[in-house]
Amino acid sequence: MNSEPVETRFHGMGVSPGIARGPIQVMRDELEEIDRCPIDPSQVPAEIGRFESALVQTRIQILEMQQKIAEAIGTKDAGIFDAQKFCASWRPSTLMSKPSFMR
């Protein structure tokens, strides 16, 4: 029995220069079923509040990561988080006005 690990090569677009080794997560193209959890209309304000709190926490975490990267390797490389900060700065009312969000 051969106990040598089998090499699997993944091809894709690099997001930064260099070679990486380590665990990966394979993203699939097929859509997974989303669990639907209907709520009573009276619960909508509380759910919006939870969503807003999650966005605030996300912005805080992104800023913390960006600061650590800036200190470690420079502000230019830390700019990779700018797009995530932009998305996390959207107001829930802006997101919820999109038909795809309300499905």
C-alpha positions as CSV (number, residue, x, y, z in Angstrom):
1,M,0.0,0.0,0.0
2,N,1.4,3.4,-1.0
3,S,1.3,5.9,1.9
4,E,2.7,8.8,0.0
5,P,0.3,11.7,-0.3
6,V,-1.3,12.3,-3.6
7,E,-0.6,15.8,-5.1
8,T,-3.6,17.7,-6.3
9,R,-3.0,20.9,-8.3
10,F,-5.5,23.7,-8.3
11,H,-5.4,26.4,-11.0
12,G,-6.8,29.9,-10.6
13,M,-6.0,33.5,-10.5
14,G,-3.5,34.7,-8.0
15,V,-4.4,37.6,-5.7
16,S,-0.9,38.3,-4.6
17,P,2.6,37.3,-5.7
18,G,4.3,34.3,-4.3
19,I,3.7,30.6,-3.6
20,A,1.5,29.5,-0.7
21,R,1.4,26.1,1.0
22,G,-1.2,25.0,3.4
23,P,-4.8,24.1,3.8
24,I,-7.2,25.4,1.2
25,Q,-10.9,25.7,0.9
26,V,-12.4,24.6,-2.4
27,M,-15.3,26.7,-3.5
28,R,-18.0,25.1,-5.5
29,D,-19.9,26.6,-8.4
30,E,-23.2,24.9,-7.6
31,L,-25.6,26.8,-5.4
32,E,-26.5,25.4,-2.0
33,E,-30.0,25.5,-0.6
34,I,-30.5,28.4,1.7
35,D,-32.5,27.7,4.9
36,R,-35.5,30.0,5.0
37,C,-36.6,31.3,8.4
38,P,-39.8,33.3,8.0
39,I,-40.3,35.9,10.7
40,D,-43.3,37.8,11.9
41,P,-43.5,41.4,10.6
42,S,-43.2,42.5,14.3
43,Q,-39.7,41.0,14.4
44,V,-38.3,43.0,11.4
45,P,-37.0,45.9,13.4
46,A,-35.1,43.6,15.8
47,E,-33.6,41.7,12.8
48,I,-32.5,44.9,11.2
49,G,-30.9,45.8,14.4
50,R,-29.0,42.5,14.5
51,F,-27.9,43.0,11.0
52,E,-26.7,46.6,11.7
53,S,-24.8,45.3,14.7
54,A,-23.1,42.6,12.6
55,L,-22.1,45.2,10.0
56,V,-20.5,47.4,12.8
57,Q,-18.6,44.5,14.2
58,T,-17.4,43.5,10.7
59,R,-16.1,47.0,10.1
60,I,-14.3,47.0,13.4
61,Q,-12.7,43.6,12.6
62,I,-11.7,44.8,9.1
63,L,-10.1,47.9,10.5
64,E,-8.2,45.9,13.1
65,M,-6.9,43.5,10.5
66,Q,-6.0,46.4,8.1
67,Q,-4.1,48.1,10.9
68,K,-2.1,45.0,11.8
69,I,-1.2,44.5,8.1
70,A,-0.2,48.1,7.8
71,E,2.1,47.8,10.8
72,A,3.6,44.5,9.7
73,I,4.2,45.1,5.9
74,G,3.0,48.6,5.0
75,T,-0.1,50.6,4.3
76,K,0.0,49.9,0.5
77,D,-0.6,46.2,1.1
78,A,-3.1,46.9,3.8
79,G,-5.2,48.6,1.1
80,I,-6.5,45.1,0.1
81,F,-9.2,45.6,2.8
82,D,-10.6,48.8,1.3
83,A,-13.2,47.0,-0.8
84,Q,-14.4,45.0,2.2
85,K,-14.6,48.2,4.3
86,F,-16.7,49.8,1.5
87,C,-19.2,46.8,1.4
88,A,-19.4,46.7,5.2
89,S,-20.2,50.5,5.3
90,W,-23.5,50.1,3.4
91,R,-26.6,50.9,5.3
92,P,-29.1,48.0,5.7
93,S,-31.8,50.2,4.0
94,T,-29.6,50.4,0.9
95,L,-29.0,46.6,0.9
96,M,-32.7,45.8,1.6
97,S,-33.8,48.0,-1.3
98,K,-32.3,45.5,-3.7
99,P,-34.8,42.9,-4.9
100,S,-32.2,40.1,-4.6
101,F,-31.7,40.8,-0.9
102,M,-35.4,40.4,-0.1
103,R,-35.8,37.0,-1.8
